[in-house]
Amino acid sequence: MLKKYFRRLESIIALAQSLMTPKQFLFLSSVLIGISCSLAVIVLKTFAHSVFSFATYINGILKLSFINSILPIIGILLTVFVVKKVLNGSIQKGTSQILYAVAKKASIIPRKQMYAQIVTSSLTVGLGGSAGLESPIVITGAAFGSNYAQNYKMQYKDRTLLIGCGVAAGIAAAFNAPIAGVLFAIEVLLVDVSISAFTPIMISAATGALVSAIVLDESILLSFKKQETFDYHNIPFYVILGVLTGLTAIYYSRNFQRVEHYFAKQQINPYKKALIGSSLLALLIFVFPTLFGEGYESIRTLSETDPGKLLDNTLFADFRNNQWVLLLFVGATMMMKVFASGLTLGSGGNGGNFAPSLFLGSYLGYFFSKLITMIGLSKLPITNFTMVGMAGILSGLFHAPLTAIFLIAEITGGYGLMIPLMIVSSISFAISKRYEKYSLDVKGLVKKGHAFTSNKDSNILSTLDIDTIIQCDYLTVHPEENLSKLVDLISHSNQVVFAVVDNEKELVGVVHFNDIREIIFNSYRVKYTQIKDVMKTPAATISSFDSMEIVMSKFEKSKSAFLPVLRNGKYYGFISKSIALEAYRTKLRAMTIE
C-alpha cells in the first residue's frame, strides 16, 4: 500500500516537472526535501527523547544510574548488528562524506544513506550513546537531496544544490533555526555559491524548521527562555572564554581522534570491540550520568536556576547543594565528554560531534563563569556564558563561526548576545585554525589525501586527477645523441620540450626548443654538438602521485610552462601548465552553483 502511494506521488512530481521551468521545479523540490528532512528529524528526536524520559523515570525509582549504563551497551551492539547484517558491513560516518560526494562522486550519495543513518544513530544515540544526531540528520538530508535529483534526472549543479537544501533543512529542523541551517550548508559544505543559490536553500531550511516547530514538542528541541542583559564590562571575560573554547576545541579534536583511531586499529571481532568500548562508556555514564545521550537536557538544566539537579540520582546526590562539588562535577564531566564520544563512535556506534560540541561548550561556559563568581573576582551572568560557550566550541571544532553565532542566537530566542557571540566565536575559530588547519570532520579526508578547506581553489584542485592531464606520448632523446636527431624530431612533431633519458629511462635533463633555436640553423654545430651539452636540469619535477595543488605550486615557483613527471624514479611524461589550467577552468564551471 505504502509503495503504491509513493509511486503515485512520484508520478505527480514527474508531471509537475514536465509543466514547470527548471527553476520553478527546483523551488518545488526544495520544499519537498525540506518536508522529508524534517520528518526524519522528528522520528530521530522523538525516539531519543522518549528513551531518555524512560531512563530518567526508571532511575528515579532505582536511585542509581543502572539503566543509563546498560542501555548504551545494548544500543551500540544493536548498531553493529544492523551494520553487519543489513548494511553490508560498513557505514560512513561524519559530514566529510558529503564533501567527498560533491567533489569526487558527482554529488551522488548512495541510496542506503537515506535510511541507514536514521536507523543506526537512533539505536546508538537514542539508547544513550554519547554522541549527536545532527551529523546523521545532515547526511540523511544530503542523501534525500542527491537521490531526489537522480530520480528526476537533474544535472550536477542542481544535485549539489539539493544536497545543500537537505543539509540546511536538517539543521533547521533539529534546532528550529533556519538561518543557522542555511549558513551551515554554505559555510561548511558548499563553500562557494552565488546569491541566487540562496533562495532554494532558504526555502528548504524554512520548510524544515516550520514542520519541525509544528509537529515536535518544544521540550524536545534545544531552546532557552532565560537570558540576562549583556554588560559590556564583561567583555574581558568573554575574550578569555574565547581563548578557552579555542583551546578546548583543539583538546577535543585531538583526543577524540586518538580514541576513535585506537579502536579502528584493533583487529578483533566487531561485537567484541563494541562490547569493550560500550562497557567503558557505561562505566563513564555510571559515574557521570549527564554523558548519557545527546545531553541537551543537562544543558538546559545548567542554564536554569537550580543546576544542582544535575547531581540528582548520581553518586554525588548528597552534595547537590554544595556549589564546589557541583563545579568539580561539571568540570570533570566536561573533560570526560571527549572520551565518551570517542568510545561511542570508535566501538561501532553511529552519531556525530555537533551535539557533543554544544554540550562541551555549555559546560565550559558554566564552569568558567561560576568559578569567577565563586572566587569573588566578578559576578558574571552564568546563563549567558553557558550559552555563549556553546558557540565557541562549535566554531572552533567545525571552523564555522557564522553557523555558531546564528545557531545560538536563534535557539536563545533573540540577538541580545550577538556581541559576545561574535567575540567568543571569532577568537575560538582563530585559535583553533592556528593549530588545527582542518576541522574535525575534514581531518579524515585529509589523511586519505582528499583535502577540503574554505579555499575554493584548493578544493577544486584537490578534485582533479593528475593522471588525466599527464601527456605520456612525448618523444625522448638520449644524452649521447647529437642535435641532428633532435632537429629531426622537432621537424616531425609539435613538441617544444624534450626529456633527456638514459638507458634506464631515468631523467637526466630537458631540452626546450627556445634554448637551441640559434644552434639548429647552424649545420656544423648541429652535427658536432651532443644533446648532453645543451640540456638543462629541470626547474622542478613532478611525481605522478602528487596532488594537483602541489603540481600548480611547482609551476608557480619554477615559472615553467612544462614540467616532467616521474613515476617510481623513472621518466613518465610531461604536464603542460596550459592544459592543467584548462582542466581547472572546466572543473570550475562544472562546480559553480548559480
C-alpha positions as CSV (number, residue, x, y, z in Angstrom):
1,M,0.0,0.0,0.0
2,L,2.8,2.4,1.0
3,K,4.8,1.5,-2.1
4,K,1.7,2.3,-4.3
5,Y,1.3,5.7,-2.5
6,F,4.9,6.6,-3.2
7,R,4.6,5.7,-6.9
8,R,1.6,7.9,-7.2
9,L,3.5,10.7,-5.6
10,E,6.4,10.3,-7.9
11,S,4.1,10.4,-10.9
12,I,2.6,13.7,-9.7
13,I,6.1,15.2,-9.2
14,A,7.2,14.0,-12.6
15,L,4.1,15.7,-14.1
16,A,4.9,18.9,-12.3
17,Q,8.5,18.7,-13.7
18,S,7.1,18.5,-17.2
19,L,4.9,21.5,-16.7
20,M,7.4,23.8,-14.8
21,T,10.5,25.6,-15.8
22,P,13.7,24.1,-14.3
23,K,13.9,27.0,-11.8
24,Q,10.3,26.5,-10.7
25,F,10.8,22.8,-10.3
26,L,13.9,23.5,-8.2
27,F,11.9,25.6,-5.8
28,L,9.2,22.9,-5.5
29,S,12.0,20.3,-4.9
30,S,13.5,22.4,-2.1
31,V,10.1,22.4,-0.3
32,L,9.7,18.6,-0.7
33,I,13.2,17.9,0.5
34,G,12.6,20.3,3.5
35,I,9.5,18.3,4.4
36,S,11.3,14.9,4.0
37,C,14.2,16.0,6.2
38,S,12.0,17.4,8.9
39,L,10.1,14.1,9.1
40,A,13.4,12.3,9.6
41,V,14.4,14.7,12.3
42,I,11.0,14.2,14.0
43,V,11.5,10.4,14.1
44,L,15.0,10.7,15.4
45,K,14.4,13.3,18.1
46,T,11.2,11.8,19.3
47,F,12.8,8.4,19.7
48,A,15.8,9.7,21.5
49,H,13.7,11.9,23.8
50,S,11.4,9.0,24.7
51,V,14.2,6.7,25.7
52,F,15.8,9.4,27.8
53,S,12.5,10.1,29.6
54,F,12.1,6.3,30.2
55,A,15.6,6.0,31.6
56,T,15.1,9.1,33.8
57,Y,11.8,7.6,35.1
58,I,13.5,4.2,36.0
59,N,16.4,6.0,37.6
60,G,14.0,7.9,39.8
61,I,12.9,4.6,41.1
62,L,16.3,2.8,41.4
63,K,18.1,6.0,42.6
64,L,21.3,5.0,40.7
65,S,22.2,5.1,37.0
66,F,21.9,1.4,36.3
67,I,19.6,1.8,33.3
68,N,21.7,4.6,31.9
69,S,24.7,2.3,31.9
70,I,23.0,-0.7,30.4
71,L,21.2,1.0,27.5
72,P,24.2,2.3,25.6
73,I,25.7,-1.2,25.6
74,I,22.5,-2.6,24.1
75,G,22.3,0.3,21.6
76,I,25.9,0.0,20.3
77,L,25.6,-3.8,20.0
78,L,22.4,-3.4,18.0
79,T,24.0,-0.8,15.8
80,V,26.9,-3.2,15.0
81,F,24.4,-5.9,14.3
82,V,22.4,-3.7,11.8
83,V,25.6,-2.5,10.1
84,K,26.8,-6.1,9.7
85,K,23.6,-7.8,8.7
86,V,21.7,-5.1,6.9
87,L,24.2,-2.5,5.6
88,N,26.8,-4.9,4.1
89,G,29.2,-4.5,6.9
90,S,30.0,-0.8,6.6
91,I,28.6,2.7,7.2
92,Q,30.2,6.0,6.6
93,K,30.2,8.5,9.5
94,G,30.7,12.2,9.5
95,T,29.7,15.1,7.2
96,S,33.0,14.8,5.3
97,Q,31.5,12.1,3.1
98,I,29.1,14.8,1.7
99,L,32.1,16.9,0.7
100,Y,33.7,13.9,-0.9
101,A,30.5,13.0,-2.8
102,V,30.1,16.5,-4.1
103,A,33.7,16.7,-5.3
104,K,34.6,13.2,-6.4
105,K,31.3,11.4,-6.9
106,A,29.4,14.0,-9.0
107,S,27.1,14.7,-6.0
108,I,25.9,11.1,-6.0
109,I,25.2,9.7,-2.5
110,P,24.3,6.0,-2.0
111,R,20.5,5.4,-1.6
112,K,21.0,3.4,1.6
113,Q,22.1,6.6,3.3
114,M,18.5,7.8,3.2
115,Y,17.7,5.2,5.9
116,A,21.0,3.8,7.2
117,Q,21.8,6.9,9.3
118,I,18.4,7.2,10.8
119,V,18.3,3.5,11.9
120,T,21.9,3.3,13.3
121,S,22.0,6.7,15.0
122,S,18.6,6.2,16.6
123,L,19.9,2.9,18.1
124,T,23.2,4.4,19.2
125,V,22.2,7.9,20.5
126,G,18.6,7.0,21.3
127,L,19.7,4.3,23.6
128,G,22.3,6.5,25.3
129,G,25.4,6.6,23.2
130,S,27.3,9.9,24.0
131,A,27.1,11.4,20.5
132,G,24.8,13.7,18.5
133,L,22.0,13.2,16.0
134,E,22.8,16.2,13.9
135,S,25.5,14.6,11.7
136,P,23.3,11.6,10.8
137,I,20.5,14.1,10.1
138,V,22.7,16.1,7.8
139,I,23.9,13.1,5.9
140,T,20.3,11.8,5.6
141,G,19.2,15.2,4.3
142,A,22.0,15.3,1.8
143,A,21.1,11.7,0.6
144,F,17.4,12.8,0.2
145,G,18.6,15.7,-2.0
146,S,21.0,13.7,-4.1
147,N,18.7,10.7,-4.7
148,Y,15.7,13.0,-5.4
149,A,17.8,14.8,-8.1
150,Q,19.0,11.5,-9.5
151,N,15.4,10.2,-9.7
152,Y,14.3,13.2,-11.7
153,K,17.5,13.3,-13.8
154,M,18.7,16.7,-12.7
155,Q,22.1,18.0,-13.6
156,Y,25.2,18.1,-11.4
157,K,24.7,21.7,-10.3
158,D,21.1,21.1,-9.3
159,R,22.1,17.8,-7.5
160,T,24.7,19.7,-5.5
161,L,22.2,22.5,-4.7
162,L,19.6,20.0,-3.5
163,I,22.2,18.4,-1.3
164,G,22.7,21.8,0.3
165,C,18.9,22.1,0.7
166,G,18.8,18.8,2.5
167,V,21.6,19.8,4.8
168,A,20.1,23.2,5.6
169,A,16.6,21.6,6.3
170,G,18.1,19.0,8.6
171,I,19.9,21.6,10.8
172,A,17.0,24.0,10.7
173,A,14.5,21.2,11.8
174,A,16.8,19.9,14.5
175,F,17.1,23.3,16.2
176,N,14.2,25.3,14.8
177,A,17.0,27.6,13.4
178,P,16.5,28.2,9.7
179,I,19.3,30.9,9.4
180,A,21.8,28.5,11.1
181,G,20.7,25.8,8.7
182,V,21.4,28.0,5.6
183,L,24.7,29.1,7.0
184,F,25.9,25.6,7.9
185,A,25.1,24.4,4.4
186,I,27.1,27.2,2.8
187,E,29.9,27.7,5.3
188,V,30.7,24.0,5.9
189,L,29.6,22.2,2.8
190,L,29.0,24.5,-0.2
191,V,31.9,26.9,0.2
192,D,31.2,28.8,-3.0
193,V,27.7,29.5,-4.1
194,S,26.2,32.5,-5.9
195,I,23.5,34.7,-4.3
196,S,20.8,33.2,-6.5
197,A,21.5,29.7,-5.0
198,F,20.5,31.0,-1.6
199,T,16.8,31.0,-2.5
200,P,16.1,27.2,-2.7
201,I,18.4,26.6,0.3
202,M,16.4,29.2,2.3
203,I,13.1,27.7,1.2
204,S,14.2,24.3,2.3
205,A,15.5,25.5,5.6
206,A,12.3,27.5,6.4
207,T,10.2,24.4,5.4
208,G,12.2,22.1,7.7
209,A,12.0,24.5,10.6
210,L,8.3,25.1,10.1
211,V,7.3,21.4,10.0
212,S,9.5,20.6,13.0
213,A,8.1,23.5,15.0
214,I,4.5,22.4,14.3
215,V,5.0,18.7,15.0
216,L,7.7,18.4,17.6
217,D,7.1,19.3,21.2
218,E,9.2,22.3,22.3
219,S,10.7,20.4,25.1
220,I,12.4,18.0,22.6
221,L,14.2,20.9,20.8
222,L,17.2,22.6,22.4
223,S,15.9,26.1,23.4
224,F,16.4,28.6,26.2
225,K,14.0,31.0,27.8
226,K,16.2,32.6,30.4
227,Q,18.7,35.2,29.2
228,E,20.4,38.1,31.1
229,T,21.2,41.5,29.7
230,F,24.6,41.9,28.1
231,D,27.0,44.1,30.1
232,Y,30.0,45.5,28.2
233,H,32.0,45.4,31.4
234,N,32.2,41.6,31.0
235,I,33.9,41.8,27.6
236,P,37.4,40.9,29.0
237,F,35.8,37.7,30.4
238,Y,34.2,36.9,27.1
239,V,37.7,37.3,25.5
240,I,39.1,34.8,28.0
241,L,36.2,32.4,27.3
242,G,37.0,32.7,23.6
243,V,40.6,31.6,24.3
244,L,39.5,28.7,26.5
245,T,36.9,27.4,24.0
246,G,39.5,27.5,21.2
247,L,42.0,25.5,23.3
248,T,39.3,23.1,24.4
249,A,38.1,22.6,20.8
250,I,41.7,21.5,20.0
251,Y,41.8,19.2,23.0
252,Y,38.5,17.6,21.9
253,S,39.5,17.2,18.3
254,R,42.9,15.6,19.0
255,N,41.7,13.2,21.8
256,F,38.5,12.2,20.0
257,Q,40.6,11.1,17.0
258,R,43.1,9.2,19.3
259,V,40.3,7.2,20.9
260,E,38.5,6.5,17.6
261,H,41.7,5.5,15.8
262,Y,42.7,3.3,18.7
263,F,39.6,1.2,18.2
264,A,39.9,1.3,14.5
265,K,43.3,-0.3,14.7
266,Q,42.0,-3.2,16.8
267,Q,41.7,-6.3,14.6
268,I,39.1,-8.1,16.6
269,N,35.5,-9.2,16.2
270,P,33.2,-6.2,15.8
271,Y,30.9,-7.4,18.5
272,K,33.8,-7.9,20.9
273,K,35.0,-4.4,20.1
274,A,31.5,-3.0,20.6
275,L,31.2,-4.7,23.9
276,I,34.6,-3.5,25.2
277,G,34.0,0.1,24.1
278,S,30.4,0.3,25.2
279,S,31.3,-1.2,28.6
280,L,33.9,1.5,29.2
281,L,31.3,4.0,28.1
282,A,28.8,2.5,30.6
283,L,31.3,3.0,33.4
284,L,31.8,6.6,32.5
285,I,28.0,7.2,32.3
286,F,27.6,5.4,35.7
287,V,29.9,8.0,37.3
288,F,28.8,10.9,35.1
289,P,25.1,10.3,34.1
290,T,24.9,13.5,32.1
291,L,27.1,11.9,29.5
292,F,24.0,9.8,28.5
293,G,22.7,10.5,25.0
294,E,22.9,14.0,23.4
295,G,22.9,15.7,26.7
296,Y,20.6,18.6,25.7
297,E,18.5,18.2,28.9
298,S,21.6,18.8,31.1
299,I,22.5,21.9,29.0
300,R,19.1,23.3,29.8
301,T,19.5,22.4,33.5
302,L,22.8,24.3,33.6
303,S,21.1,27.5,32.3
304,E,18.2,27.3,34.8
305,T,18.0,28.5,38.5
306,D,18.8,25.1,40.0
307,P,21.8,23.4,38.2
308,G,22.2,21.2,41.3
309,K,19.6,18.9,39.8
310,L,22.4,17.5,37.7
311,L,23.6,15.6,40.8
312,D,20.2,14.0,41.4
313,N,20.3,10.2,41.1
314,T,24.1,10.2,40.9
315,L,26.8,9.0,43.2
316,F,27.1,12.6,44.4
317,A,23.4,13.2,45.1
318,D,24.2,14.0,48.8
319,F,26.2,17.0,47.7
320,R,23.6,18.6,45.3
321,N,23.6,21.8,47.4
322,N,27.4,22.1,47.6
323,Q,28.5,24.6,44.9
324,W,32.1,23.4,44.8
325,V,31.2,19.7,44.4
326,L,28.8,20.7,41.6
327,L,31.5,22.8,39.9
328,L,34.0,19.9,40.1
329,F,31.4,17.5,38.7
330,V,30.7,19.9,35.8
331,G,34.5,20.3,35.1
332,A,35.1,16.5,35.3
333,T,32.2,15.7,33.0
334,M,33.4,18.3,30.5
335,M,36.8,16.7,30.3
336,M,35.3,13.2,30.1
337,K,32.9,14.0,27.2
338,V,35.6,13.6,24.5
339,F,36.3,10.0,25.7
340,A,32.6,9.2,26.0
341,S,32.1,10.4,22.4
342,G,35.2,8.6,21.1
343,L,34.2,5.4,22.8
344,T,30.7,5.6,21.3
345,L,31.8,6.1,17.7
346,G,35.0,4.2,17.9
347,S,33.4,1.0,19.2
348,G,30.9,0.8,16.4
349,G,28.1,3.3,17.2
350,N,26.9,6.0,14.9
351,G,26.5,9.6,15.6
352,G,28.2,13.0,15.3
353,N,30.1,15.6,17.1
354,F,27.7,18.5,16.7
355,A,25.8,17.8,20.0
356,P,29.0,17.0,21.9
357,S,30.4,20.4,20.9
358,L,27.3,22.2,22.3
359,F,27.5,20.0,25.5
360,L,31.2,20.8,26.0
361,G,30.7,24.5,25.3
362,S,27.8,24.9,27.7
363,Y,29.7,23.1,30.5
364,L,32.9,25.1,29.9
365,G,30.9,28.4,29.9
366,Y,29.2,27.4,33.1
367,F,32.4,26.2,34.8
368,F,34.4,29.4,33.9
369,S,31.7,31.9,34.8
370,K,30.7,30.0,38.0
371,L,34.4,29.8,39.1
372,I,35.0,33.5,38.5
373,T,31.8,34.3,40.5
374,M,32.6,31.9,43.4
375,I,36.1,33.2,43.9
376,G,34.7,36.8,44.0
377,L,36.6,38.1,41.0
378,S,33.4,39.3,39.4
379,K,29.7,38.4,39.4
380,L,29.1,37.1,35.9
381,P,25.8,36.2,34.1
382,I,26.2,32.4,34.3
383,T,23.4,31.7,31.9
384,N,24.9,34.0,29.2
385,F,28.3,32.4,29.5
386,T,26.7,28.9,29.4
387,M,25.1,29.7,26.0
388,V,28.0,31.7,24.5
389,G,30.4,28.8,25.4
390,M,28.4,26.6,23.0
391,A,29.1,28.9,20.1
392,G,32.8,29.0,21.0
393,I,33.3,25.2,20.8
394,L,31.1,24.8,17.8
395,S,33.1,27.5,15.9
396,G,36.5,26.0,16.9
397,L,35.6,22.4,16.3
398,F,33.9,22.8,12.9
399,H,35.6,26.0,11.8
400,A,32.1,27.5,11.3
401,P,31.9,30.8,13.2
402,L,28.8,32.2,11.4
403,T,26.8,29.0,12.0
404,A,27.8,29.0,15.6
405,I,26.8,32.7,16.1
406,F,23.4,32.5,14.5
407,L,22.5,29.0,15.9
408,I,22.9,30.2,19.5
409,A,21.2,33.5,18.7
410,E,18.2,31.6,17.2
411,I,17.8,29.0,19.9
412,T,18.1,31.6,22.7
413,G,15.1,33.5,21.0
414,G,16.9,36.8,20.3
415,Y,20.0,38.6,19.4
416,G,20.9,40.2,22.7
417,L,24.0,38.2,22.9
418,M,25.2,38.9,19.4
419,I,28.3,40.9,20.6
420,P,29.7,38.2,23.0
421,L,28.8,35.5,20.5
422,M,30.9,37.3,17.8
423,I,33.8,37.8,20.2
424,V,33.9,34.3,21.6
425,S,33.3,32.5,18.2
426,S,35.9,34.6,16.3
427,I,38.6,34.1,18.9
428,S,37.9,30.4,19.2
429,F,38.0,30.0,15.4
430,A,41.3,31.9,15.1
431,I,43.0,29.8,17.8
432,S,41.7,26.5,16.6
433,K,42.5,27.3,12.9
434,R,46.1,28.3,14.0
435,Y,46.8,24.8,15.5
436,E,44.3,22.7,13.5
437,K,44.3,23.5,9.8
438,Y,41.3,21.4,9.1
439,S,38.0,21.0,11.0
440,L,37.3,17.7,12.9
441,D,35.2,16.2,10.1
442,V,37.6,17.1,7.4
443,K,40.6,15.6,9.1
444,G,39.7,12.1,7.9
445,L,39.6,13.2,4.3
446,V,42.9,14.9,4.6
447,K,44.5,11.7,5.8
448,K,43.2,9.9,2.8
449,G,44.6,12.6,0.5
450,H,41.4,14.5,-0.1
451,A,42.0,17.9,1.5
452,F,39.0,20.2,1.6
453,T,39.2,23.7,3.0
454,S,37.4,27.0,2.8
455,N,39.8,27.9,0.0
456,K,37.8,27.4,-3.2
457,D,40.9,27.0,-5.5
458,S,42.4,24.3,-3.2
459,N,39.1,22.4,-3.2
460,I,38.8,22.4,-6.9
461,L,42.5,21.4,-7.4
462,S,42.0,18.5,-5.0
463,T,39.3,17.1,-7.1
464,L,41.4,17.0,-10.3
465,D,43.0,13.7,-11.3
466,I,46.7,14.2,-12.3
467,D,46.6,11.1,-14.5
468,T,44.1,12.8,-16.8
469,I,46.5,15.6,-17.7
470,I,49.8,13.8,-17.9
471,Q,51.0,13.5,-21.5
472,C,52.9,10.2,-21.8
473,D,53.4,10.3,-25.6
474,Y,56.2,12.9,-25.6
475,L,59.2,11.8,-27.7
476,T,62.5,11.5,-25.7
477,V,66.2,11.7,-26.6
478,H,69.4,10.2,-25.3
479,P,72.2,12.5,-23.9
480,E,74.9,10.9,-26.2
481,E,73.0,11.7,-29.4
482,N,73.8,14.8,-31.4
483,L,71.4,17.6,-32.2
484,S,70.6,16.2,-35.7
485,K,68.4,13.6,-34.0
486,L,66.6,16.3,-32.1
487,V,66.2,18.6,-35.1
488,D,64.6,15.7,-36.9
489,L,62.1,15.1,-34.1
490,I,61.3,18.8,-34.0
491,S,60.5,18.9,-37.7
492,H,58.1,15.9,-37.4
493,S,56.3,16.8,-34.2
494,N,54.6,19.7,-32.4
495,Q,56.7,19.2,-29.3
496,V,58.7,22.2,-27.9
497,V,60.2,20.3,-25.0
498,F,62.0,17.0,-24.8
499,A,63.0,14.8,-22.0
500,V,66.6,13.5,-22.0
501,V,66.7,10.0,-20.6
502,D,69.5,7.4,-20.2
503,N,69.3,3.7,-21.0
504,E,67.5,3.0,-17.7
505,K,64.8,5.6,-18.6
506,E,65.9,7.8,-15.8
507,L,65.5,11.6,-16.4
508,V,68.9,13.3,-16.8
509,G,67.7,16.7,-18.2
510,V,65.4,18.5,-20.5
511,V,65.8,20.4,-23.8
512,H,63.5,23.2,-24.8
513,F,63.2,24.4,-28.4
514,N,63.8,28.0,-27.4
515,D,67.1,27.1,-25.8
516,I,68.5,25.7,-29.1
517,R,66.8,28.0,-31.6
518,E,70.1,29.6,-32.7
519,I,72.0,26.4,-32.8
520,I,69.7,24.4,-35.1
521,F,70.3,26.7,-38.0
522,N,74.0,26.1,-37.9
523,S,74.5,22.7,-39.6
524,Y,78.1,22.4,-38.3
525,R,77.0,22.9,-34.7
526,V,74.1,20.6,-35.2
527,K,76.4,17.8,-36.4
528,Y,79.0,18.1,-33.7
529,T,77.0,19.1,-30.6
530,Q,75.7,16.4,-28.3
531,I,72.4,16.7,-26.5
532,K,74.1,16.5,-23.2
533,D,75.9,19.8,-24.0
534,V,72.7,21.7,-24.4
535,M,70.3,20.0,-21.9
536,K,69.4,21.7,-18.7
537,T,68.3,20.4,-15.3
538,P,64.5,20.8,-15.0
539,A,63.5,23.6,-12.7
540,A,61.2,21.1,-10.9
541,T,59.9,17.6,-11.3
542,I,56.5,16.2,-10.5
543,S,55.7,12.8,-9.1
544,S,52.7,11.0,-10.7
545,F,51.4,10.7,-7.2
546,D,51.4,14.4,-6.3
547,S,48.2,16.3,-5.8
548,M,47.2,18.9,-8.3
549,E,47.7,21.6,-5.6
550,I,51.3,20.5,-5.3
551,V,51.6,20.5,-9.1
552,M,50.3,24.0,-9.5
553,S,52.6,25.2,-6.7
554,K,55.6,23.8,-8.5
555,F,54.5,25.5,-11.8
556,E,54.2,28.8,-9.9
557,K,57.6,28.5,-8.2
558,S,59.5,27.3,-11.3
559,K,57.9,29.7,-13.8
560,S,58.0,26.8,-16.3
561,A,55.4,26.0,-18.9
562,F,56.2,22.3,-18.9
563,L,57.4,20.0,-16.1
564,P,58.5,16.4,-16.4
565,V,56.7,13.7,-14.5
566,L,58.4,10.8,-12.7
567,R,56.9,7.5,-11.6
568,N,58.9,5.3,-9.3
569,G,62.0,7.3,-10.2
570,K,61.7,6.9,-14.0
571,Y,60.6,9.4,-16.6
572,Y,56.9,9.1,-17.2
573,G,55.7,12.1,-19.2
574,F,55.1,15.9,-19.2
575,I,52.4,18.2,-17.7
576,S,51.7,21.4,-19.6
577,K,50.7,24.3,-17.4
578,S,48.2,25.5,-20.1
579,I,46.5,22.0,-20.1
580,A,46.4,22.0,-16.3
581,L,44.8,25.4,-16.2
582,E,42.2,24.4,-18.8
583,A,41.3,21.4,-16.6
584,Y,40.9,23.7,-13.7
585,R,38.6,26.1,-15.6
586,T,36.5,23.2,-16.8
587,K,36.1,21.9,-13.3
588,L,35.3,25.4,-12.0
589,R,32.5,25.8,-14.5
590,A,31.1,22.4,-13.5
591,M,31.2,23.1,-9.8
592,T,29.9,26.7,-9.8
593,I,26.4,26.7,-8.4
594,E,24.3,29.6,-9.8
